[in-house]
Amino acid sequence: MVTVPQADSILQKNSVSCPSLRVPLSAATGCVLREHVVADRDLPPFDRATMDGIAVNSASFLKGVRQFPVEGLQKAGAPALSLKSRNACLEIATGAVLPKGCDCVIPVEYVEMDGRAAKVRDEFKARPMFNVHRKGSDARKGDILLRAGCRLSAAQIAVAAAVGKSRILVSKTPEVAVVGTGDELVEINRPVKPFQIRRSNTCALAAGLALSGYTRVKRFHIRDDQKRLRAGLKKILAKYDVVILSGGVSMGKLDFVPRVLKQLGVTVLFHKIRQRPGGPLLFGKTSDGKPVFGLPGNPVSTQICFYRYVLPYLNRANGLVPGAAWYVALSEPVTVKTASTHFLPVTITSAKDGRLNAAPVFPRNSGDFVSLTKSDGFIELPTETFRLPKRSVQRFYGWVNIS
């Protein structure tokens, strides 16, 4: 049996690295970036208007000019026009290049049109470069805009598109097999007998993977039969990059997973962690280096082990740079009745002072998965701390991947 820090160390020392590939930007959403993205030119690439209105020379306005003859229209996407007279103006659209000779954009709501002249209302105060997005003010050519290791969400995709990255280098998402074990489990669309339960764990694991960007997932189920388990896992281990099992890793007569994995050449690097819930967790590697996780079958244990160990491992393998750890303050005292590391589901609320408060959600047991729907994640309570006071600060892991 290992401690939680020892398990973390073993997982980190035995990390794998997913290969990278170049894909169309349209196929990169949710992927992890494996190259720096740099600006191919200044951003913005020209002085641009941030308002619809008129473009003027601010010096004329400051000298008292309030009525400006209109010389033309500066459209967005058109080359810069030139102001012929310093006391004139050009109508201008949002996003258009600032015309030559102009250094100020007066919003349309402060302008009254009188024939071919624009009259500026008295309350408007002009200054140089007002309502102008300066060239290069966001980034200079050659600046790193996105660093390798970030996940490509909407904002990152927009930046990549803006610099012309029609194809981009990302981590190849691993193919993951999620394997449930147990004779009592029935597929969710089949009739269920009084002594059976539906296969919720594999559905939950597949959902957690998909929400975290791992969509190449296949669910399997194998009954509690050693020969069937060996035959099924042999095929699965050969085909998939990552294998996550649920159930069959504890001490019962039908818990065949550890012994079958060893028979199939999997090196078990740890089995059992000094924690609650989820103590029977197993981690190993195949002879060709593929990671194998054996999660306990109780739903609360399965979920906590997945978010505490499996998902961080996959993110590391995918090259994702982790975000800062999240910490929350207990909203009430908590008594821990074990000398092991304890994981406690909590609901998070935000106080007006900015503090995140964690209200405990106590599952009736490690099979009470309904209680998890009332929580936002879980906190990690340290070993040998039996009573934690209100407002004590603890590490938080969210059901939504916030890192």
C-alpha positions in Angstrom: 0.0 0.0 0.0 1.3 3.4 -0.9 0.4 6.9 0.3 -1.2 9.6 -1.8 2.1 11.5 -2.4 3.9 8.2 -3.2 1.2 7.4 -5.8 1.5 10.8 -7.3 5.3 10.3 -7.6 4.9 6.9 -9.3 2.4 8.3 -11.8 4.7 11.3 -12.6 7.8 9.1 -13.0 5.8 6.8 -15.4 4.2 9.4 -17.5 4.0 8.8 -21.2 3.9 11.4 -24.0 1.3 11.4 -26.6 2.5 11.9 -30.2 1.7 15.1 -32.0 0.2 15.7 -35.4 -0.7 18.7 -37.6 -4.5 19.1 -38.2 -6.7 21.7 -39.8 -7.6 24.4 -37.4 -11.3 23.4 -37.7 -10.4 20.0 -36.2 -8.3 21.4 -33.4 -11.0 22.6 -30.9 -10.4 21.1 -27.5 -6.9 19.7 -28.5 -3.7 20.6 -26.6 -1.3 22.8 -28.5 2.2 21.4 -29.2 3.8 24.4 -30.7 4.1 28.1 -30.0 1.8 30.3 -32.1 3.5 33.6 -33.0 2.2 36.8 -34.5 2.9 37.0 -38.2 2.4 40.7 -38.2 1.6 43.5 -35.7 -1.8 43.2 -34.1 -3.8 45.1 -35.0 -1.9 45.5 -38.3 -3.0 49.1 -38.7 -4.5 52.0 -36.7 -8.2 51.0 -36.7 -11.4 52.8 -35.8 -13.3 51.4 -32.8 -16.5 53.4 -33.5 -18.7 54.4 -36.4 -18.5 58.1 -36.8 -16.2 60.6 -38.4 -12.4 60.7 -38.6 -10.9 64.1 -38.0 -7.6 65.8 -37.2 -7.8 66.5 -33.5 -5.7 69.6 -33.8 -8.5 71.3 -35.8 -11.0 70.3 -33.2 -8.8 71.7 -30.4 -8.6 75.0 -32.3 -12.4 75.3 -32.2 -13.6 73.7 -35.4 -17.0 72.0 -34.8 -18.4 71.7 -38.3 -16.4 69.5 -40.7 -17.1 69.2 -44.5 -17.4 65.4 -45.3 -14.8 64.4 -48.0 -15.8 60.7 -48.3 -16.4 57.4 -46.5 -13.6 55.2 -45.1 -15.0 51.6 -45.3 -13.7 48.7 -43.4 -11.5 46.5 -45.6 -10.6 49.4 -47.9 -7.1 51.1 -48.2 -6.6 54.2 -46.2 -8.0 57.4 -47.7 -6.2 60.7 -47.2 -7.8 63.8 -45.6 -7.4 66.7 -48.1 -8.2 69.5 -45.7 -7.3 69.5 -42.0 -10.6 71.1 -41.2 -12.6 68.4 -43.0 -13.5 64.9 -42.0 -14.2 61.4 -43.4 -17.0 59.2 -42.4 -15.6 56.0 -41.0 -16.9 52.5 -40.1 -15.9 50.5 -37.1 -12.8 48.3 -37.9 -11.7 50.6 -40.8 -8.1 51.7 -41.2 -7.6 55.3 -39.8 -7.3 57.6 -42.8 -4.1 59.5 -43.4 -4.2 63.0 -41.8 -6.7 61.8 -39.1 -5.9 60.9 -35.5 -9.3 60.9 -33.8 -12.7 59.2 -34.3 -15.8 61.1 -33.1 -18.7 58.6 -32.5 -21.8 59.0 -34.6 -24.0 59.7 -31.7 -22.1 63.0 -31.2 -22.5 64.0 -34.8 -25.3 65.7 -36.6 -25.2 65.7 -40.4 -26.1 68.9 -42.2 -26.0 68.2 -45.9 -22.4 67.4 -46.7 -21.1 68.7 -43.4 -20.8 67.0 -40.0 -21.5 69.1 -36.9 -20.1 67.9 -33.6 -22.2 68.4 -30.5 -20.8 70.8 -27.9 -20.4 68.2 -25.1 -17.9 66.1 -27.0 -14.3 66.3 -25.9 -11.7 65.2 -28.5 -8.1 64.2 -28.0 -5.4 62.5 -30.2 -6.0 58.8 -31.0 -9.4 58.8 -29.3 -11.4 55.7 -30.4 -8.4 54.4 -32.2 -7.0 50.9 -31.7 -3.3 51.5 -32.2 -1.2 49.4 -34.6 0.8 46.8 -32.6 -0.8 47.7 -29.3 -2.0 44.1 -28.8 1.1 42.3 -30.0 4.2 42.9 -32.2 5.2 40.7 -35.1 7.1 37.7 -33.7 5.5 37.8 -30.3 4.4 34.5 -28.8 0.6 34.6 -28.6 -0.1 31.0 -27.6 2.4 28.8 -25.8 2.6 25.1 -26.3 0.7 23.2 -23.6 -2.6 25.2 -23.7 -5.9 23.7 -24.6 -7.4 25.2 -27.7 -10.7 26.7 -26.7 -12.7 29.5 -28.5 -10.3 32.4 -27.6 -7.2 30.3 -28.6 -8.8 29.2 -31.9 -9.6 32.9 -32.7 -5.9 33.9 -32.1 -4.6 31.0 -34.3 -7.0 32.0 -37.0 -6.0 35.7 -36.8 -2.4 34.7 -37.6 -3.2 32.4 -40.4 -2.7 29.0 -38.7 -4.8 27.0 -41.1 -3.1 23.9 -39.8 -1.8 23.5 -36.3 0.4 21.1 -34.3 -1.6 19.4 -31.5 -1.4 16.3 -29.3 -2.9 13.2 -30.8 -5.8 12.3 -28.6 -5.3 8.8 -27.2 -7.8 6.0 -27.8 -9.2 5.1 -24.4 -10.9 1.9 -23.5 -13.2 2.1 -20.5 -13.9 -1.4 -19.2 -16.6 -2.3 -16.6 -16.5 -5.6 -14.8 -19.2 -7.4 -12.8 -22.0 -9.9 -13.3 -24.5 -7.5 -11.6 -24.2 -4.8 -14.2 -26.7 -4.5 -17.1 -26.5 -2.1 -20.1 -28.7 0.9 -19.6 -31.1 0.1 -22.4 -31.7 -3.5 -21.2 -34.3 -4.8 -18.7 -32.9 -4.9 -15.2 -33.8 -7.6 -12.6 -34.2 -6.8 -8.9 -30.7 -8.1 -8.1 -29.0 -6.2 -10.9 -27.9 -2.6 -11.4 -27.2 -0.6 -14.6 -23.7 0.2 -15.9 -23.4 3.8 -14.7 -19.6 3.9 -14.0 -18.5 3.4 -17.6 -21.0 6.0 -18.7 -19.7 8.5 -16.1 -16.0 7.8 -17.1 -16.8 8.3 -20.8 -18.6 11.5 -20.0 -15.7 12.8 -17.8 -13.2 12.0 -20.6 -15.3 13.7 -23.2 -15.8 16.9 -21.1 -12.0 17.0 -20.7 -11.3 16.7 -24.4 -10.8 13.0 -24.7 -13.4 11.9 -27.2 -11.9 8.7 -28.7 -13.4 6.5 -26.1 -15.0 3.0 -26.3 -16.9 1.4 -23.5 -16.7 -2.4 -22.8 -18.1 -4.8 -20.2 -16.6 -8.1 -19.1 -18.3 -10.5 -16.7 -16.6 -11.8 -13.5 -15.1 -14.8 -15.3 -11.3 -15.1 -15.3 -11.0 -16.7 -18.7 -13.4 -14.1 -20.3 -11.5 -11.3 -18.6 -8.2 -12.5 -19.8 -9.4 -13.0 -23.4 -11.2 -9.6 -23.4 -8.4 -7.6 -21.9 -5.8 -9.2 -24.1 -7.5 -7.7 -27.2 -8.2 -4.4 -25.5 -4.7 -3.9 -24.2 -3.3 -4.6 -27.7 -5.6 -2.0 -29.4 -6.0 0.9 -27.1 -3.5 3.5 -25.9 -5.0 3.8 -22.4 -7.1 1.3 -20.5 -9.3 2.3 -17.5 -11.1 -0.5 -15.7 -13.9 -0.1 -13.1 -14.4 -2.9 -10.6 -12.6 -6.1 -9.8 -9.6 -4.7 -8.1 -10.4 -5.3 -4.4 -10.0 -8.4 -2.2 -13.0 -10.5 -3.1 -13.0 -14.0 -4.7 -14.2 -12.6 -8.0 -11.8 -9.6 -8.1 -9.7 -11.1 -10.9 -8.3 -7.9 -12.4 -4.9 -7.6 -10.7 -4.0 -11.3 -11.3 -5.2 -11.2 -14.9 -3.3 -8.0 -15.7 -0.1 -9.6 -14.4 -0.8 -12.7 -16.5 -1.0 -10.4 -19.5 2.4 -8.9 -18.8 1.2 -5.7 -17.1 3.6 -4.4 -14.5 1.6 -3.3 -11.5 3.4 -0.2 -10.1 1.0 0.2 -7.2 -2.2 -1.4 -5.9 -4.0 0.1 -3.0 -3.5 3.7 -1.7 -3.9 4.8 1.9 -7.0 6.9 1.2 -10.7 6.9 1.5 -12.7 6.4 -0.6 -10.9 4.6 -3.4 -8.2 2.7 -1.6 -8.0 -0.3 -4.0 -6.8 1.8 -6.9 -4.4 0.1 -9.2 -1.9 1.5 -11.7 0.3 -0.4 -14.1 2.0 -0.4 -17.5 2.0 -2.9 -20.3 5.2 -4.2 -21.7 5.1 -1.6 -24.4 4.4 1.3 -22.0 0.7 1.7 -22.2 -0.9 2.9 -18.9 -3.5 0.8 -17.2 -5.8 2.0 -14.4 -7.9 -0.3 -12.2 -10.5 1.8 -10.4 -12.6 0.6 -7.6 -16.2 -0.3 -8.6 -18.0 1.8 -6.1 -19.2 4.9 -8.0 -18.0 7.5 -5.6 -14.6 5.8 -5.5 -14.5 5.6 -9.2 -15.3 9.2 -9.8 -12.8 10.5 -7.2 -10.0 8.3 -8.4 -10.6 9.3 -12.0 -10.5 13.1 -11.3 -7.7 12.8 -8.7 -5.3 10.5 -10.6 -6.4 9.4 -14.1 -7.3 12.8 -15.6 -4.2 14.6 -14.4 -2.1 11.7 -15.8 -3.8 12.0 -19.2 -3.4 15.7 -19.2 0.3 15.4 -18.6 0.6 12.8 -21.3 -1.2 15.1 -23.7 1.2 17.9 -22.9 -1.3 20.1 -21.1 0.4 22.7 -18.8 -1.5 22.5 -15.6 -3.2 25.6 -14.2 -2.8 26.8 -10.7 -4.2 24.7 -7.9 -7.6 25.8 -6.5 -8.1 26.2 -2.7 -11.3 26.6 -0.8 -12.3 27.4 2.8 -14.5 25.0 4.8 -17.8 26.5 5.6 -18.1 24.4 8.7 -15.9 22.2 10.9 -15.2 18.7 9.6 -14.2 15.6 11.6 -12.3 12.9 9.7 -12.6 9.4 11.2 -9.6 7.9 9.5 -5.8 8.2 9.5 -5.8 8.0 5.7 -6.0 10.8 3.2 -9.7 11.6 2.9 -11.5 13.0 -0.2 -14.8 14.8 0.7 -17.3 16.0 -1.9 -18.2 19.7 -1.5 -20.5 22.4 -2.9 -18.8 25.7 -3.7 -20.2 29.1 -3.0 -18.6 32.5 -3.5 -18.5 35.0 -0.7 -18.5 38.8 -1.2 -14.9 39.0 0.0 -13.9 36.8 -2.9 -13.3 33.6 -0.8 -14.6 30.3 -2.1 -16.4 28.4 0.6 -16.8 24.6 0.6 -19.9 23.1 2.2 -19.4 19.3 2.8 -21.6 16.8 1.0 -21.4 13.5 3.0 -22.2 10.4 0.8 -23.9 7.7 2.8 -21.2 5.3 1.5 -18.9 4.9 -1.5 -21.9 3.6 -3.6 -24.0 6.7 -3.1 -23.3 8.3 -6.5 -26.6 10.4 -6.3 -24.9 12.5 -3.6 -22.2 13.6 -6.2 -24.9 15.5 -8.2 -25.2 17.8 -5.2 -21.5 18.6 -5.3 -19.1 20.7 -7.4 -16.1 18.5 -6.7 -14.1 17.3 -3.7 -11.5 18.5 -1.3 -8.4 16.6 -0.2 -8.1 16.3 3.6 -4.6 15.6 4.9 -3.6 12.4 6.6 -3.8 12.3 10.4 -5.8 15.5 10.7 -9.0 14.4 12.6 -10.8 17.7 13.1 -10.6 20.6 10.7 -12.0 23.9 11.9 -14.3 26.2 10.0 -12.5 28.3 7.3 -9.5 26.0 7.2 -8.2 26.0 3.6 -8.1 22.8 1.5 -7.1 21.7 -2.0 -10.1 21.5 -4.3 -10.6 19.3 -7.4 -13.6 20.1 -9.6 -15.8 17.8 -11.5 -15.3 20.2 -14.4 -11.7 20.3 -15.5 -10.7 23.8 -14.3 -6.9 23.3 -14.9 
